Structures are given as C-alpha cells and as structure tokens.
Amino acid sequence: MLVAVYVTPKANADKVMGWREGADGAHEISVRVTAAPEKGKATKAAGKVLAAFFGVPKNSVSCERGETSRHKMFEIPISDEDLDRLL
C-alpha cells in the first residue's frame, strides 16, 4: 500500500508521531528521524522506522516518490485495516 509520509530529519529520536494534515489538506504520517537530510540518510532512516512500527521487514519498505523532499510516498506491505488500527 502506498502511504504518504512527512519526514522531519535531525530530530531527537526516531519515531512515528501519528497523522498530520498537510498544507493541501491531505493526511500523511509524521515520522521523525535523527539522521541528517544528506545523501538519502533521512529517507533510509524513515523506512527503517516505518518497518519497525508496522512490524514488517526493512527490505519490504521502499520510498517510491519524494526521495529528496520531506513529503514522501512509501510502499509498505500492509492493509488499510492495519494502517487504521496502528495509527
């Protein structure tokens, strides 16, 4: 399932914060990572945080769009019910 994610780099801890509403009114998952936004480090860290949060293997989570943006689309192998239940 494609999931919209907003990544905040250089945070104090790696964690999923919950839902946030973007400027366009769309909902996205807010994720904070300690990694810096250089050479894809923050994106990779966000993928690891999402995998741990949803209980799926790290290699099954991939960034499909927004590699260099804070607004990203991640492919995560979960169902709509899993997403609603966990957040």
N, C-alpha and C positions, 0 to 999 in steps of 0.2 A: 504494500500500500504506500502511495506517495503521501508524505506528511510535510507540511510547511513548518520550518524551524527558524527561529530568530536566535542567533548566537552572539553572546557577549564575551569577547576574549579578555584576557588579563584580569579575571575575577579572583576572588579569594579562595574559591573552591569549585570543583567540578560537580554540577548538579542540575537536574531538571527542575525548573521553577514552577511549571504549570502552563496554563493557557494565557496568552496575551492577545490583545486586539491591535492589529497593525493600523497604519495611517489610512489604508484603503478600506478598513472595516473587516478585513479577513482575519480569521483566527489562526494563530500559529503557536507552536510550543516554544517556550522560552528556555534556552539552555545556557548556562554559564560555564566557562572553562578557564583554567588557569593559563593555558597556552597562549602565546603571542600570535597575532594575526600575520604571520610571515611564512611563506613557502608552504602553505596548506596545513600548518600545525594546528591551528584552531579548528579547522574543519575536521581533521582526523580525530582530534580530541572529542569533538562534539559527537562524532559517530560512535566512539567508544562509550561515551556517557549514555547515549540513547540505547545502545545494545545492552548495557548493564541494567538500565532502568526497565526495559521491556523484557529482559531475560532471554535474549536471542544471541547467537554467536556474533562476534565482532565483524567477521568477514561477510556476514549476510546483510549488513547495513552499509548503504552507499549513498554518496552525495550525487544526485542526478542533475542538479542545477544550482548555480549560485556559489561556486567554489571560492570566489574572491569577494563575495558580498556577505553582509550579516544575515540577509534573508536567503534561506536555502530551502531546497526540496530534497528530502532524504527518502530513499526507498527502504522500508522496514517491513520484514515479513510478519505482519500482524493483521488481525481483522479489525473491522470497525468496532466491534464489541470490546475487543481487548483495549483499543485506544480509549474508548469512553470509560471503561471500568478503571483503568490505571490513572487517568488524569482527572 
